[in-house]
């Protein structure tokens, strides 16, 4: 998989619009969803390499969606974004399968590094899965 598909999940439309535009310029194909439930609906229609998701959202928050994504699509890497510095939540997110936990406003270079890292991890896991 050369081209990574990214699902951006945030209830602030401006956040997903700007991220999609900036990531799109770097060759990433982005789709957005306004909450965790809509993200799960989107994932049933299409496979995504990486999900970048806000923690606090209406309908279904990022932590609940993370658990469901990890359960149903374990190969998908999830990077959570939060506007609140909460180490306990970050540790919980990582223990529940999040690939990363970044603070908002997110630094684009840091996010790009994390996306590449997540995509590499996914590729390695897929290769190992193919060997067994």
Backbone torsions as a table, in degrees:
resi	resn	phi	psi	omega
1	UNK	NA	107.7	-178.5
2	UNK	-87.0	-36.1	-177.1
3	UNK	-102.8	122.4	-178.3
4	UNK	-87.9	134.6	175.1
5	UNK	-100.7	131.7	-174.7
6	UNK	-120.5	134.5	174.4
7	UNK	-105.8	118.7	178.7
8	UNK	-98.3	125.4	-176.0
9	UNK	-125.3	113.0	179.9
10	UNK	-160.9	140.2	179.7
11	UNK	-77.8	-10.0	175.4
12	UNK	-93.3	103.6	-175.7
13	UNK	-55.8	-36.2	-179.5
14	UNK	-60.4	-38.6	-179.6
15	UNK	-63.6	-50.0	-178.3
16	UNK	-67.8	-35.3	-179.8
17	UNK	-63.4	-47.3	-179.1
18	UNK	-66.4	-44.9	178.8
19	UNK	-61.7	-44.0	-179.8
20	UNK	-60.4	-41.8	-179.5
21	UNK	-64.7	-47.0	-177.2
22	UNK	-69.6	-38.1	178.2
23	UNK	-73.5	-36.0	177.8
24	UNK	-59.3	-38.2	178.2
25	UNK	-63.2	-22.5	-179.3
26	UNK	-100.1	12.6	173.2
27	UNK	92.6	5.5	178.3
28	UNK	-87.8	142.0	176.6
29	UNK	-95.7	117.1	-175.1
30	UNK	-116.1	142.7	171.9
31	UNK	-125.9	152.0	179.5
32	UNK	-126.4	155.5	177.0
33	UNK	-139.3	148.9	-173.6
34	UNK	-88.9	-11.4	177.2
35	UNK	-161.9	174.8	-176.7
36	UNK	-60.2	-39.6	-179.5
37	UNK	-65.3	-43.1	178.5
38	UNK	-65.7	-32.7	176.7
39	UNK	-63.8	-45.1	179.1
40	UNK	-62.8	-40.1	177.5
41	UNK	-60.5	-43.9	-179.5
42	UNK	-64.3	-39.2	-178.1
43	UNK	-68.7	-23.5	176.5
44	UNK	-73.7	-20.5	-179.2
45	UNK	-93.0	-30.0	-173.2
46	UNK	-149.0	147.7	177.6
47	UNK	-86.4	132.3	177.9
48	UNK	-115.8	141.8	178.3
49	UNK	-74.2	-45.2	-174.6
50	UNK	-136.4	139.4	173.8
51	UNK	-114.8	125.8	175.9
52	UNK	-110.7	116.6	-167.0
53	UNK	-137.2	137.6	174.8
54	UNK	-70.5	150.8	179.2
55	UNK	-79.8	-47.2	-175.1
56	UNK	-100.0	112.7	179.2
57	UNK	-147.4	155.6	175.0
58	UNK	-73.9	171.7	178.7
59	UNK	68.5	-67.7	174.7
60	UNK	-142.3	122.0	-177.5
61	UNK	-78.1	172.7	-176.7
62	UNK	-62.6	-36.9	-179.3
63	UNK	-67.0	-43.3	178.4
64	UNK	-64.5	-42.8	179.1
65	UNK	-65.3	-39.7	178.3
66	UNK	-56.0	-47.0	-179.3
67	UNK	-59.5	-43.6	-179.0
68	UNK	-69.8	-40.0	178.4
69	UNK	-63.5	-45.9	-179.0
70	UNK	-61.8	-35.1	-179.1
71	UNK	-73.3	-45.9	-174.0
72	UNK	-93.5	-29.8	-179.0
73	UNK	-131.5	67.7	-174.4
74	UNK	-62.0	-20.7	-179.9
75	UNK	-78.9	-14.7	-179.9
76	UNK	-80.9	128.6	179.1
77	UNK	-87.8	133.9	-178.6
78	UNK	-115.5	127.4	174.8
79	UNK	-113.2	120.4	-179.5
80	UNK	-94.3	144.6	176.3
81	UNK	-118.4	140.4	178.0
82	UNK	-141.2	143.2	176.6
83	UNK	-87.8	-1.2	-177.0
84	UNK	-123.5	129.8	177.3
85	UNK	-74.8	105.7	-178.0
86	UNK	-138.1	95.5	-176.8
87	UNK	-61.4	-37.8	-179.4
88	UNK	-61.4	-43.8	179.0
89	UNK	-66.4	-40.0	179.0
90	UNK	-61.6	-44.9	179.3
91	UNK	-63.9	-43.1	178.5
92	UNK	-61.6	-44.8	-179.6
93	UNK	-59.6	-45.4	-179.0
94	UNK	-65.9	-39.1	-179.9
95	UNK	-69.5	-22.7	179.0
96	UNK	-94.9	10.3	172.0
97	UNK	108.4	2.3	177.5
98	UNK	-67.5	142.0	178.5
99	UNK	-80.5	-30.0	-178.6
100	UNK	-157.1	164.2	-179.9
101	UNK	-143.4	109.9	-176.4
102	UNK	-118.5	153.0	179.6
103	UNK	-87.8	143.7	172.6
104	UNK	-93.3	146.9	-5.2
105	UNK	-68.4	133.8	-173.9
106	UNK	-78.2	139.3	175.6
107	UNK	-77.3	123.6	-174.1
108	UNK	-59.9	-41.7	-179.9
109	UNK	-63.4	-40.3	178.4
110	UNK	-64.4	-41.9	179.1
111	UNK	-65.7	-43.6	178.5
112	UNK	-60.0	-42.3	178.5
113	UNK	-61.0	-44.1	-178.6
114	UNK	-65.8	-39.6	178.7
115	UNK	-63.4	-47.0	179.2
116	UNK	-61.1	-42.4	178.4
117	UNK	-60.8	-45.1	179.9
118	UNK	-65.1	-42.0	-179.7
119	UNK	-65.8	-39.6	176.9
120	UNK	-63.1	-44.8	178.7
121	UNK	-59.8	-44.6	-179.8
122	UNK	-62.2	-43.3	-179.7
123	UNK	-63.4	-43.6	178.8
124	UNK	-62.5	-42.6	178.8
125	UNK	-64.9	-37.5	179.3
126	UNK	-66.6	-40.3	178.6
127	UNK	-65.2	-41.9	179.1
128	UNK	-66.2	-38.1	178.4
129	UNK	-64.0	-34.1	-179.8
130	UNK	-72.8	-24.4	-177.6
131	UNK	-77.9	-38.9	-174.6
132	UNK	-68.9	NA	NA
